[in-house]
């Protein structure tokens, strides 16, 4: 006859406790799409005119309209765009337009806790977290079976300040000179192919030296729809809830 000794009983209880811990430590399922939590997204589409977004105000309104269509609650939305000092407008840096944070995407995943973190080598900003307002991932540089659409208009340097005029050096077919008067498509009011704006990479990937930058990867080949597309973009941009 088998007798349960205190030592065996204790071992059995310990084993049961361990199994219970293992059961309750099962992997957490992926976050679900919930626009009610969303305070950051990449626009799923461009308003339709290349670098002409209707000015920075038009870009802000586009952010708000996409968020509303997605079912997000009323919030003040600003596009992550720097503004050049021209035509009576004062310089405004993109980093100063977006509030204080933190910001989460359409699945409730935090992409940055503050403006300072947002402008570091932030590992939270990547292809999987930089979602559209629909909770979708943009096709990126490594998606060889899809068209690469990973550019986002910012008009900014990596630190979130206004980008200095430059050209798309090292890109085949890109005009090298003269320098454009600004890197904002005339403050997002022009689709002129002779102008330019700074793009970031939504997926933080590509072949240029700055490819891993989400906000300052390279200039565009013009501000036309065709110019934006030729460098891997569709005129999308980042939207942040200010409050």
Secondary structure, 3 states (H helix, E strand, C coil): CCCCCHHHHHHHHHHHHHHHHHHHCCCCCCCCCCCCCCCEEECCCCCCCCCCCCHHHHHHHHHHHHHHHHCCCCCCEEECCCECCECCECCECHHHCCCCCCEECCCCCEEECCHHHHCCCCCCCCCCCCCECCCCCCCCCCCCCCCCCCEEECCECCCCCECCCCCCCCCCCCCCCCCCCCCEHHHHCCCCCCCCEEEEECCCCCCCCCCCCCCCCEECCCCCHHHHHHCCEEEEEEEEECC
